[in-house]
């Protein structure tokens, strides 16, 4: 029953979601809304479970003096202060907005800034014109990047008597070949999601249940 129960629940809920999508019956619509309400309850429980797992993980890390265990104190103190500030002071001018705007937002900006360097490094390796495909990628990438900035509007010319600007070339690259590849990827992702959903509903896919041991 430990594994059979979740499989039965997944089958019933999955079939309900699929049936209500293809029928206008108000009974299934009411059941659908009930499931959505319960989803919010389950989401709240996952937040509680995630917080408890985070606390247990860092407490064990401190007890075992694992690598960089000192930073676990920072995580636990930050978690306690943030949750306490949000729970005690429930005003727009309390300490929680200050913590969010002066600590959380700068940390997010720092992460995105670091990602910019990784993107630049990956672009440098990908744009090396060693093959024909890499050369096409390099040229297309350069045209798109120049067409996305303000200076790109000043680059224009006449090809066979037709005035074409760099911005128009950039838009064409994004809306035609790039969009075609993007649609192919999205179709593949959709088929994969559908196949995975069917496998979960039928009980073939059981990895969401965790380890069998």
PALUMSE-124140 format. One record per residue (C-alpha): x, y negated, z negated. Coordinates in steps of 0.02 Angstrom, whole numbers, padded with zeros to 5 digits, always signed. Each point is the difference from the previous one (the first is absolute). Example, Ala and Ser with C-alpha at 12.3 -4.5 7.8 and 13.67 -1.06 7.14 Angstrom:
+00615+00225-00390+00069-00172+00033
! end
This chain:
+00000+00000+00000+00150-00114-00024+00022-00014+00188-00171+00057+00059-00091-00144-00088+00096-00142+00086-00017+00090+00168-00190+00012-00022-00009-00184-00050+00105-00050+00151-00111+00104+00115-00163-00072-00067+00060-00181+00002+00082+00020+00170-00157+00074+00078-00106-00136-00081+00110-00136+00074-00007+00081+00171-00189+00030-00001-00046-00176-00056+00107-00072+00139-00102+00089+00134-00175-00016-00074-00107-00151-00051-00088+00100-00137-00019-00115-00154+00030+00148-00117+00177+00023+00063+00026-00188-00003-00044-00004-00185+00118+00145-00033+00134-00092+00097-00020-00155-00109+00007+00108-00157+00163+00077+00059+00070-00174+00032-00046-00052-00177+00085+00154-00070+00151-00039+00107+00022-00161-00097-00008+00098-00163+00130+00124+00063+00109-00145+00058-00003-00074-00175+00048+00169-00073+00146+00014+00121+00065-00170-00060-00007+00062-00179+00085+00164+00047+00133-00092+00100+00037-00117-00146+00013+00145-00122+00115+00096+00119+00110-00154+00018+00015-00019-00189+00039+00185-00026+00131-00001+00138+00096-00148-00070-00013+00061-00180+00077+00167+00052+00133-00092+00099+00047-00102-00154+00002+00153-00113+00113+00097+00119+00111-00151+00040-00014+00031+00186+00080-00113+00129-00049-00184-00020-00108+00044-00150+00023-00176-00069-00113-00069+00137-00141+00110-00064-00013-00119-00148-00026-00143+00122-00138+00097+00088-00091+00046-00161+00015-00175-00074-00059-00080+00162-00148+00120+00010-00050-00034-00180+00016-00189+00013-00094-00009+00166-00145+00111-00055-00009-00088-00168-00002-00172+00080-00138+00051+00121-00103+00079-00139+00016-00135-00133+00001-00160+00101-00138+00013+00131+00013-00178+00066+00071-00066+00162+00130-00101-00095+00059+00141-00114+00170+00085+00001-00050+00136+00123-00014-00118+00152+00167-00076-00052+00080+00174-00008-00073+00045+00169+00050-00161+00089+00173-00016-00077+00056+00182-00013-00105+00112+00111-00005-00116+00152+00188-00037-00001+00037+00186-00015-00112+00036+00151+00089-00138+00097+00167+00078-00046-00055+00171+00061-00060-00070+00167+00162-00099+00017+00100+00160-00024-00110+00087+00128+00045-00135+00125+00184+00049-00012-00044+00184+00026-00106-00045+00151+00142-00104+00071+00122+00142-00026-00117+00127+00082-00031-00119+00145+00186-00020+00028+00023+00188+00011-00155+00025+00109+00034-00142+00120+00172+00059+00056-00011+00009+00189+00081+00171+00022-00137+00076+00108-00133-00062+00119-00137+00022-00131+00101-00093-00131+00030-00141+00125-00187-00014+00036-00034-00002-00187+00131-00135-00025-00068-00110+00139-00182+00023-00053+00042-00033-00182+00096-00158+00043-00142-00066+00110-00131+00035-00132+00102-00081-00140+00039-00155+00104-00182-00012+00054-00061+00003-00180+00100-00153-00054-00033-00181+00047+00154-00015+00111-00070+00135+00114-00131-00121+00065+00138-00100+00087+00055+00149+00106-00103+00011+00158+00029+00027+00184-00074+00044+00167-00003+00179+00065-00067+00020+00178-00085-00167-00017-00085+00043-00164+00043-00100-00155+00040+00118-00145+00057-00049-00174+00094+00103-00126-00151-00006-00115-00108+00082+00135+00131+00136+00027+00007+00031-00187-00190+00011-00010-00005+00120+00148+00130+00114-00080-00100+00004-00162-00172+00020+00081+00040+00126+00137+00147+00121-00025+00012-00023-00189-00189+00016-00024-00004+00156+00110+00133+00083-00108-00088-00059-00158-00165+00075+00058+00085+00165+00036+00074+00001-00176-00168-00045-00078-00088+00138+00098+00130+00124-00063-00020-00063-00179-00190+00014+00014+00009+00179+00065+00121+00045-00140-00113-00076-00132-00150+00093+00072+00093+00165+00002+00061-00025-00179-00176-00045-00059-00073+00156+00080+00135+00108-00079-00035-00075-00172-00189+00021+00018+00019+00182+00053+00124+00036-00140+00147+00035+00117+00104-00146-00062+00031+00018-00188+00156-00105-00029-00104-00135-00086-00031+00124-00141+00184-00005-00049+00118+00145-00026-00076+00172-00013+00116+00050-00142
! end
